[in-house]
Amino acid sequence: MSAVTAPSSSVWDQVRSYSPPARFLPVIVTFALFLGMFGAGGLRYDGFTDPQVFLSLLLDNSFLIVLAVGMTFVILAGGIDLSVGSVVALSTMIAAKTLALGWSPYLSIVTVLVVATLLGTLMGLLIHYFEIQPFIATLAGLFLARGLTYLISVESIPITDQTFSELAFRTITLPGGYYTTWTVVIAVATVAVAAYVLARTRFGRTVYAVGGNEASALLMGLRVAVVKVGVYAISGFCAGLGGLLFALYTLSGYSLHAVGMELDAIAAVVIGGTLLTGGRGYVLGSLVGVLVLGTIQTFISFDGGLSSWWTRIAIGVLLLVFVVVQRVMTRRQP
Amino acid sequence: MTDTLTPPEAGRRTASPVRGPRLVARLLASPLLWPVMALVVLLVVNVVATPSFLDVRLQDGHLYGNVVDIARNSAPVLLVALGMTLVIATRGIDLSVGAIAAIAGAVACTRIVGAGDEGAAATAIMACTVALAICVLLGLWNGFLVSVVGIQPIIATLVLMVAGRGLAMLVTDGQITTVNNDTFSNLASGFVLGLPLAFLVAVAMVAVTGVLTRRTALGMLIEAVGINPEASRLAGVRSRTIIWTVYVFGAVCAGLAGVIIAANTNSVNANSLGLWIELDAILAVVIGGTALTGGRFSLLGTVVGALFITTLARTIPNIGIPSEANYLFKAMVVVAVCLIQSPRARAVLRVRRTAPVARKGNPA
């Protein structure tokens, strides 16, 4: 666990014998994988290593990054949230419908975030106070959100609001002629805030404690109830925010948006090195996990010969590798 | 249920108090009471909305009517839920059944299209056999990850859930494959002795499973593994083999369901075949009274649960609500069922009851 302290005083020896703390190892492995994949792509395809490719990676996956952040909280606390894909669809639908009704875009955004957070809180309350398994409670959330979406409208509703389209298309010019969008800024800011909350606040510490051992956390007098309900509220909020980003990305609200996106979010978190049993992992890892998933997609779009379904197979294989490696690692460290 | 502390055998035999062997008392204590009542309530709602709802008429030697339709449509969910019941009884869960159903449908359809004589009965039988054989392999894979590698069931089966639809697309080459084979489409829309063949297949599977689990020790062993894997292993139960077996069984059931769904439309769309059927199946199991924490299971409960879900899907358009609202009602059912099963909610309810009822209650 602790860093190796080399007895010799030579700086080179210290550098050579330095090994990162074991808790960072999964994130480092994922990051190495990401770099390796990007490097391999650069060797195979022209223009793959262009920084703009990396920036579009962030742009095309901004909603997934936000979802993965929320999912990281839930999984760290030892739970799981299956509802996020449906909540994304619900959010796009609420945004599209309220805008079509002529609401102010800001009111519409607030409504989406409040509804999504409320849904998450509700599931958290069911899970904590009625001891319903997270899997089944969020399954109910999945059906509920999807059902509400259908109830609002079965057809796809386009978003034509001025503020929304401006936010979607406005680019930020970076030095060197590259550009990015505000959705990327929002996603990266979410990661930063989440990383701060998990590492530096009492709430974040308690999340790790509850995920590590709920009974011990309770005996230590930690506020288990607040955290267990809180993580689902956070996940709900992130799903709402992710839904808004998705609405900006597609400029429409549709009840069949984001089917199965919860699987991508869970896969990204696992690939990012977070232990599915809870208690260990980092938001930064989940970010890299999303980037790995995105790189697979970029690979397939650069290579004209591969069909799109290889994405799912590749994600499945990666998931398998990481789960097995996790299993081996946790077996070694009791 | 709350009495997981008692051994399964004892719990099952003494579920009703012996001193009052009246039929009513026994019925009231039956775990099937709530699911059956829910189903009856649904049917009553339907009859109120459409008085002719329960009518069944005989035409061309087949039975026709809403009830027959429900029986026919319930076959896929019933099959998947049957396999899921045993998996859940061992404390596991199988999320990959929808993907497995898609793979089975894809394999069966592409085999039929690729065969020399597309319309022959032998072609259909061969194609279904190959599809089910592949499902056995997929089940072996899931079982291997869970029982040998020791990965949590949710995660282990998530791998195939994510990759499975990609594999099914690989089989169909991303196309919606359409088949022309009478034997194959009879599997879903055919009738035998006036009853839908698909329903008969599902019922036969339930019957065989019932005999295998309740007339041999297999059911007790499965419950033992679900209640305490370590203790049952120390008692000499081969829990690894048992777990492996239930995942293979679950995959075969899912494959059969996939073939029936494909036969129903005479085509396969790898993206949508069996989408969310795993969730419906889990819902059916939970409605039937099998707790997700493993241990005791009820096959009859699962049958009632599957019928309930199919009836619900029929009820909603019948009472004039758009059928898309189905999901909303399912969510309410999930929450209601879980609250009824939740110890905390039960404790709240028990306080309100009279004291004698509370005394003869559960050991908890």
Chai-1 contact restraints between the chains, C-beta under 6 A:
chainA,res_idxA,chainB,res_idxB,connection_type,confidence,min_distance_angstrom,max_distance_angstrom,comment,restraint_id
A,F130,B,S342,contact,1.0,0.0,6.0,A-B,restraint_1
A,F130,B,R344,contact,1.0,0.0,6.0,A-B,restraint_2
A,F130,B,A345,contact,1.0,0.0,6.0,A-B,restraint_3
A,E131,B,S342,contact,1.0,0.0,6.0,A-B,restraint_4
A,E131,B,R344,contact,1.0,0.0,6.0,A-B,restraint_5
A,I132,B,C338,contact,1.0,0.0,6.0,A-B,restraint_6
A,I132,B,S342,contact,1.0,0.0,6.0,A-B,restraint_7
A,Q133,B,L292,contact,1.0,0.0,6.0,A-B,restraint_8
A,I136,B,C338,contact,1.0,0.0,6.0,A-B,restraint_9
A,L139,B,L279,contact,1.0,0.0,6.0,A-B,restraint_10
A,A140,B,A331,contact,1.0,0.0,6.0,A-B,restraint_11
A,A140,B,V334,contact,1.0,0.0,6.0,A-B,restraint_12
A,A140,B,V335,contact,1.0,0.0,6.0,A-B,restraint_13
A,F143,B,Y327,contact,1.0,0.0,6.0,A-B,restraint_14
A,F143,B,K330,contact,1.0,0.0,6.0,A-B,restraint_15
A,F143,B,A331,contact,1.0,0.0,6.0,A-B,restraint_16
A,L144,B,A331,contact,1.0,0.0,6.0,A-B,restraint_17
A,R146,B,Y327,contact,1.0,0.0,6.0,A-B,restraint_18
A,G147,B,A325,contact,1.0,0.0,6.0,A-B,restraint_19
A,G147,B,Y327,contact,1.0,0.0,6.0,A-B,restraint_20
A,G147,B,L328,contact,1.0,0.0,6.0,A-B,restraint_21
A,Y150,B,E324,contact,1.0,0.0,6.0,A-B,restraint_22
A,L151,B,A325,contact,1.0,0.0,6.0,A-B,restraint_23
A,V154,B,E324,contact,1.0,0.0,6.0,A-B,restraint_24
A,L263,B,V162,contact,1.0,0.0,6.0,A-B,restraint_25
A,L276,B,I155,contact,1.0,0.0,6.0,A-B,restraint_26
A,S307,B,G174,contact,1.0,0.0,6.0,A-B,restraint_27
A,W309,B,G166,contact,1.0,0.0,6.0,A-B,restraint_28
A,W309,B,M169,contact,1.0,0.0,6.0,A-B,restraint_29
A,W309,B,L170,contact,1.0,0.0,6.0,A-B,restraint_30
A,R312,B,A163,contact,1.0,0.0,6.0,A-B,restraint_31
A,R312,B,R165,contact,1.0,0.0,6.0,A-B,restraint_32
A,R312,B,G166,contact,1.0,0.0,6.0,A-B,restraint_33
A,I313,B,A163,contact,1.0,0.0,6.0,A-B,restraint_34
A,I313,B,G166,contact,1.0,0.0,6.0,A-B,restraint_35
A,I315,B,V162,contact,1.0,0.0,6.0,A-B,restraint_36
A,G316,B,V159,contact,1.0,0.0,6.0,A-B,restraint_37
A,G316,B,V162,contact,1.0,0.0,6.0,A-B,restraint_38
A,G316,B,A163,contact,1.0,0.0,6.0,A-B,restraint_39
A,L319,B,V159,contact,1.0,0.0,6.0,A-B,restraint_40
A,L319,B,V162,contact,1.0,0.0,6.0,A-B,restraint_41
A,L320,B,V159,contact,1.0,0.0,6.0,A-B,restraint_42
A,V323,B,I151,contact,1.0,0.0,6.0,A-B,restraint_43
A,V323,B,I155,contact,1.0,0.0,6.0,A-B,restraint_44
A,R327,B,I151,contact,1.0,0.0,6.0,A-B,restraint_45
